[in-house]
Amino acid sequence: MSVTCPAGHTSDSTDYCDVCGAPIGSSTGGSTGAASAPPAPTLSTCPHCGSPAAQGALFCENCGYDFTTGATPVTGPASSLDLGTGAVPTVGVAAPPHTAPGSVPDPLEPPPAVATPPGGDGATSAPAPDPAAPLGPPPPGGDAWVAELWVDPDWYAAQQAEDPMPSVGLPVLIPLRERSVLVGRPSASRNIRPQVDAGADSGVSRRHCQLNTDGHRWWVEDLQSSNGTFVARVGEPLPDDPIPAGQRHELQDGDRLYLGSWTRLVVRKALPGEA
């Protein structure tokens, strides 16, 4: 049995035309009947938005309604970048404490200030001074002092040392610019660096004696040296007895200290230009 499609084509299939694929109605006559005229197209209405839609359309051209499945169009969330719309607050996310709910924080806004503990001014307190740190220069306003380092042939003769004595010349002048001055011989391995270096005299101990001041007076203290520390006033003969080790002995201006085999140290006030 053959039928005629609305376009006038003869088709063996009774549901769709074999030539053009148009649907064939049930009222279509057989091949022996006269071809029926195609029906006039009719308009339908979208059940979702009410806009007119052509007969046989699959989707509404206005809202996108699916006439085949009946699925309604999905409307996406409004973008915060759309003109004329405000920012959409995020549901379930707490706003920062310094911003109003529903507002977007300014990326250029400085972070909130950190609260200062009670009683503090926010400034870092200066560390306490280290008691083991070396003493600084004498207090301002005090007298300047120097030490003269001599090679003394009389002291060398009294000691009867075996080492040869160096030639006698002018003294080495050492300004005393610290409150505590070490007298001795340097040692790199033991990290000993005395301010008054008597390293040429092997009879002087590495840490022989210490000179200390309060800015106006000076004291000497023997550091348990091997050959002792001897003190004599100006014009006195060579001393016979060393000062007690570990005890401070106050010095007068121009006192002589005798150390090792030939070393004489004169502690006195500095002349103008010496310190």
C-alpha positions in Angstrom: 0.0 0.0 0.0 1.3 3.4 -0.9 0.3 6.8 0.4 0.8 10.4 -0.7 2.6 12.9 1.6 1.4 16.4 2.2 4.0 17.6 -0.4 2.5 15.3 -3.1 5.2 12.6 -3.0 4.2 8.9 -3.3 5.6 7.0 -0.3 5.5 3.3 0.7 5.9 4.3 4.4 2.7 5.4 6.0 4.2 7.5 8.8 6.9 9.6 7.1 7.5 10.4 3.4 10.2 8.3 1.8 11.1 11.3 -0.4 11.0 14.4 1.8 10.6 12.9 5.3 7.5 14.9 6.0 5.0 13.3 8.5 2.0 11.6 6.9 -1.4 12.1 8.6 -3.7 9.2 9.2 -6.3 10.8 7.0 -4.0 10.6 4.0 -5.5 8.6 1.2 -4.0 5.7 -0.7 -2.2 5.8 -4.1 -5.5 5.4 -5.9 -7.0 8.6 -4.3 -6.4 12.1 -5.3 -3.6 13.9 -3.5 -4.8 16.1 -0.7 -3.6 19.7 -0.4 -1.0 20.4 2.4 -2.6 21.9 5.5 -2.0 25.5 6.2 0.6 26.1 9.0 -0.8 27.0 12.3 0.7 28.9 15.3 0.9 27.6 18.9 1.7 29.4 22.1 4.7 28.6 24.4 3.3 27.4 27.7 6.2 28.9 29.6 6.4 32.5 28.3 3.2 32.8 26.2 5.1 33.8 23.0 3.8 32.5 19.7 5.7 29.5 18.2 5.5 27.8 14.8 3.8 24.4 14.6 6.4 21.7 14.9 9.1 23.9 16.5 11.3 22.1 19.0 12.2 25.1 21.2 10.6 28.4 22.0 12.7 31.1 20.3 12.0 33.6 23.1 12.7 31.6 26.3 14.1 28.3 25.0 11.3 26.1 26.3 11.6 22.5 25.1 8.4 21.5 23.4 9.5 17.9 23.1 10.5 17.2 26.7 8.6 20.0 28.4 11.8 21.1 30.2 11.7 24.7 31.4 14.8 26.9 30.7 17.3 27.2 33.5 18.1 30.8 34.5 21.7 31.2 35.7 22.7 33.3 38.8 23.1 37.0 38.2 26.8 38.0 37.7 28.3 40.7 40.0 29.9 42.1 36.9 26.7 42.9 35.2 26.0 46.6 34.8 23.4 48.0 37.0 23.5 45.1 39.5 25.0 44.9 42.9 27.3 42.2 44.2 25.6 39.0 45.0 26.4 37.9 48.6 27.8 34.4 48.9 25.4 32.1 50.8 26.9 30.3 53.7 30.1 32.2 53.9 30.7 34.6 56.8 31.7 38.1 55.9 35.0 39.4 57.3 34.6 41.1 60.6 35.7 44.5 59.3 33.2 44.5 56.3 29.5 44.8 56.2 27.5 41.6 55.3 27.0 41.3 51.6 29.9 43.6 50.6 33.1 42.7 48.9 36.3 43.7 50.8 38.5 46.2 49.2 41.8 44.5 48.1 43.7 47.8 48.8 42.3 48.2 52.3 45.1 47.8 54.9 44.9 44.8 57.3 43.4 45.4 60.7 45.8 46.7 63.4 47.1 44.2 65.9 46.0 45.1 69.4 48.7 46.1 71.8 48.9 44.1 75.1 47.9 46.1 78.1 50.8 48.2 79.5 52.8 48.1 76.3 53.4 50.9 73.8 53.9 48.6 70.8 57.7 49.3 70.6 60.2 46.5 70.9 62.0 46.8 74.2 65.8 47.1 74.1 67.6 44.0 75.2 69.3 44.1 78.6 73.0 44.7 78.5 75.3 41.7 78.6 77.3 41.7 81.8 80.0 39.7 80.1 80.5 42.3 77.4 83.8 44.3 77.4 83.8 47.6 79.2 83.5 50.8 77.2 85.7 53.9 77.3 86.1 55.8 80.5 83.4 58.3 81.5 83.6 61.7 79.7 85.2 64.4 81.7 88.0 62.3 83.2 91.7 62.7 82.7 93.4 60.9 79.7 96.1 58.4 80.6 98.8 56.6 78.7 101.2 53.7 79.4 104.9 53.8 78.4 106.4 50.5 77.5 110.2 50.5 78.2 113.1 48.0 77.9 114.8 48.5 81.4 118.4 47.2 81.6 118.5 47.6 85.4 115.5 45.3 85.8 117.0 42.9 83.3 120.2 42.8 85.3 118.3 42.2 88.5 116.3 39.3 87.0 119.4 37.5 85.6 117.3 36.3 82.7 118.8 33.9 80.1 117.1 35.4 77.1 119.1 38.2 75.4 117.7 41.7 76.1 116.7 43.8 73.1 118.3 47.1 72.4 117.2 50.0 74.6 115.4 52.7 72.7 112.4 55.1 73.0 109.3 53.7 74.8 106.2 52.6 73.0 103.4 55.0 73.9 100.0 53.3 74.4 96.9 55.4 75.1 94.6 53.9 77.7 91.2 54.5 76.2 89.2 51.6 77.8 88.1 51.1 81.4 89.8 47.7 81.6 93.2 47.1 79.9 94.9 43.7 79.7 98.7 43.5 79.9 100.4 40.4 78.5 101.5 38.5 75.5 99.2 37.7 72.6 98.2 34.1 71.7 96.1 33.4 68.6 95.3 29.8 69.7 94.0 31.0 73.1 92.3 34.1 71.6 94.3 36.4 73.9 94.8 39.9 72.5 96.2 42.3 75.2 95.8 46.0 74.7 99.3 46.4 76.2 101.4 44.0 74.1 104.6 42.9 75.8 105.1 39.9 73.6 108.8 40.4 73.1 109.5 39.6 76.7 109.1 35.8 77.3 109.1 36.4 81.0 105.6 38.1 80.8 102.6 35.8 81.1 99.9 35.6 78.5 97.5 37.3 80.9 99.9 39.0 83.2 98.0 41.8 84.9 94.9 44.0 84.4 94.6 47.8 84.6 91.3 49.3 85.6 90.0 52.8 86.0 86.9 54.7 87.1 87.8 57.7 84.9 89.9 59.4 87.5 92.0 56.7 89.2 93.8 53.6 88.0 94.4 50.2 89.7 96.5 47.2 88.7 95.7 43.6 89.5 98.1 40.7 89.1 96.3 37.8 87.3 98.4 35.1 88.9 101.3 35.6 86.6 104.3 33.3 86.6 106.9 36.0 87.6 104.6 38.5 89.4 103.9 42.2 89.0 106.1 44.7 90.9 105.2 48.4 91.5 107.4 51.3 92.5 106.9 55.0 92.9 108.8 57.6 91.0 112.4 57.8 92.4 112.2 54.6 94.4 114.6 51.7 93.9 113.6 48.6 92.1 111.0 46.7 94.1 111.8 43.4 95.7 108.3 42.0 96.4 105.4 41.6 93.9 101.9 42.8 94.7 99.5 40.1 95.9 97.8 38.3 93.1 94.0 38.9 92.7 94.1 42.2 94.7 93.8 45.7 93.2 96.6 48.0 93.9 95.9 51.7 93.3 98.5 53.6 91.1 99.7 57.1 91.3 100.5 59.3 88.4 103.9 58.1 87.0 104.1 54.8 88.9 106.4 52.1 87.5 105.2 48.5 86.9 108.0 45.9 86.4 107.1 42.7 84.5 109.0 39.7 83.1 112.7 39.9 82.3 113.1 43.6 81.2 109.7 45.2 80.8 108.9 48.5 82.6 105.5 50.0 82.3 104.9 53.6 83.3 101.3 54.6 83.9 100.7 58.4 83.8 98.4 61.2 82.8 98.6 62.0 79.1 100.2 65.2 77.8 98.4 67.4 75.3 98.2 65.5 72.0 99.2 62.1 73.4 95.8 60.6 73.9 
